[in-house]
Amino acid sequence: MEPSPSSPPSSGEQAAATSPDVPADAAPRGARQRPAGGPAPATPRRLGPIPLDWRAAVIVAAVVLIVSGILAAGTGYVYGPYAGQPSTISGRVPEDDRGIQQLASRLRARQKDLTGRLAAMAPRGVYIVIDQTQNRLYLRRGDETLLQAVCSTGSGMVLRESTGKKREWVFDSPRGRFEVRSVNRNPVWAKPDWAFVEESQPIPRNPADRLEYGSLGEYALHFGDGFMIHGTLYERLLGRAVSHGCIRVGRDDLRKVWANARVGTQIFIY
């Protein structure tokens, strides 16, 4: 009887039907035969993909022994409360009064020498210190503070040009030692390219179109690479890192800086 078209024969049935040398009741090669009427072999118990037999028990026991050994051995660290060691004095300390007096005399001479060297390295006359962390400007003369003013320093923002040369600007204030190179009353700002990129405006070709009046306040102290100490129209933002790298100061404080600073005045920014 030929198989029905709706139920095609399996590959084994096809092999049996087409090969006259294979008996109809022959088992597939490699299959284990069991006696007719005998009990079916027991299926091993499993925990997911892991068979629960004697081999798995041996592996689990070995892992437990290894982990127990590691825990017993420890990491080698001995934990205990921290005990600060008493400070020690390097060198030999004399025990008699005369030796102690001589040692104290040498230490005083050393202190005097170091103090003189430090004073020689200190800036002369009036100088300016700018603390970017606290946004503070200090006008100082030696150890005397003439003015402590709130200022604004660089924001650290990054501006990228979306078209053209694809340039990038980082608005950080510089750090280090500088000096006033030039001073201006009623300064005029020649806006750089980034000012127009930031405002999504075309960069002008005529230099006169770059000039902006009044935005830098009454005075400007230039200290190189386009950086200045100048005034601002937005004094409510003083104390925040919001500038494009220059040091912004309020009007009254800027007047005091202008009255004391000169070309060559040192500026320390940190």
BELZI-V28196 format. One record per backbone hydrogen bond with DSSP energy under -0.5 kcal/mol. CO is the residue of the C=O (numbers start at 0). NH is the residue of the N-H. E is the energy in kcal/mol with one decimal. If there is no record, write none. Layout:
BEGIN
CO&NH&E / CO&NH&E
END
This chain:
BEGIN
3&6&-1.3 / 9&13&-2.4 / 10&14&-2.2 / 11&15&-2.1 / 12&16&-2.0 / 13&17&-2.1 / 14&18&-1.7 / 17&19&-0.7 / 18&21&-1.1 / 20&22&-0.5 / 22&25&-1.3 / 27&30&-1.8 / 34&37&-2.1 / 44&51&-3.2 / 45&47&-0.6 / 46&49&-1.6 / 48&50&-0.6 / 49&46&-3.5 / 50&52&-1.4 / 52&56&-1.6 / 53&57&-1.8 / 54&58&-2.1 / 55&59&-2.4 / 56&60&-2.1 / 57&61&-2.1 / 58&62&-2.3 / 59&63&-2.3 / 60&64&-2.0 / 61&65&-2.2 / 62&66&-2.6 / 63&67&-2.2 / 64&68&-2.0 / 65&69&-2.2 / 66&70&-2.4 / 67&71&-2.1 / 68&72&-2.3 / 69&73&-2.0 / 76&78&-0.6 / 81&83&-0.5 / 87&89&-0.6 / 90&92&-0.5 / 91&93&-0.6 / 95&99&-1.9 / 96&100&-2.3 / 97&101&-2.1 / 98&102&-2.3 / 99&103&-2.5 / 100&104&-2.0 / 101&105&-2.1 / 102&106&-2.2 / 103&107&-2.1 / 104&108&-1.9 / 105&109&-2.2 / 106&110&-2.5 / 107&111&-2.2 / 108&112&-2.0 / 109&113&-2.4 / 110&114&-2.4 / 111&115&-2.1 / 112&116&-2.1 / 113&117&-2.4 / 114&118&-2.3 / 115&119&-2.0 / 116&120&-1.4 / 117&121&-1.0 / 124&141&-0.8 / 125&265&-0.5 / 126&139&-3.0 / 127&267&-2.9 / 128&137&-3.3 / 129&131&-0.7 / 129&269&-2.3 / 130&134&-1.1 / 130&135&-1.8 / 134&150&-2.0 / 135&130&-2.9 / 136&148&-3.2 / 137&128&-2.7 / 137&139&-0.6 / 138&145&-2.7 / 138&146&-1.7 / 139&126&-2.7 / 140&143&-2.1 / 143&140&-2.7 / 143&145&-0.7 / 146&138&-2.6 / 148&136&-3.0 / 149&249&-0.7 / 150&238&-1.5 / 151&247&-2.2 / 152&242&-2.4 / 156&170&-2.8 / 158&168&-2.8 / 162&165&-1.5 / 166&160&-3.3 / 168&158&-3.0 / 169&171&-1.6 / 170&155&-3.6 / 175&268&-2.8 / 177&266&-3.1 / 179&263&-2.4 / 181&221&-2.5 / 183&219&-1.9 / 186&213&-0.7 / 187&189&-0.6 / 188&190&-1.0 / 188&211&-2.1 / 191&194&-0.8 / 191&195&-0.8 / 192&195&-0.9 / 192&196&-2.0 / 193&197&-2.8 / 194&198&-1.0 / 195&200&-3.0 / 196&199&-1.3 / 201&203&-0.5 / 204&206&-0.6 / 205&208&-1.7 / 206&209&-1.6 / 207&210&-0.9 / 209&190&-2.6 / 211&188&-2.5 / 213&216&-0.8 / 215&230&-2.5 / 217&185&-4.1 / 218&230&-0.8 / 219&183&-2.3 / 219&221&-0.6 / 220&228&-1.9 / 221&180&-3.3 / 221&181&-1.2 / 223&226&-2.0 / 226&222&-2.2 / 227&229&-0.6 / 227&246&-2.9 / 228&220&-2.3 / 229&248&-2.2 / 233&236&-1.7 / 234&237&-1.6 / 236&239&-1.4 / 239&241&-1.6 / 242&154&-2.3 / 245&244&-0.5 / 245&247&-0.7 / 246&229&-2.3 / 247&151&-1.7 / 249&253&-2.6 / 250&254&-1.8 / 251&255&-1.3 / 252&256&-2.1 / 253&257&-2.6 / 254&258&-1.9 / 255&259&-1.1 / 256&259&-0.6 / 256&260&-2.5 / 261&264&-2.2 / 264&179&-2.5 / 265&127&-2.7 / 266&177&-3.4 / 266&268&-0.5 / 267&129&-3.0 / 268&175&-2.6
END
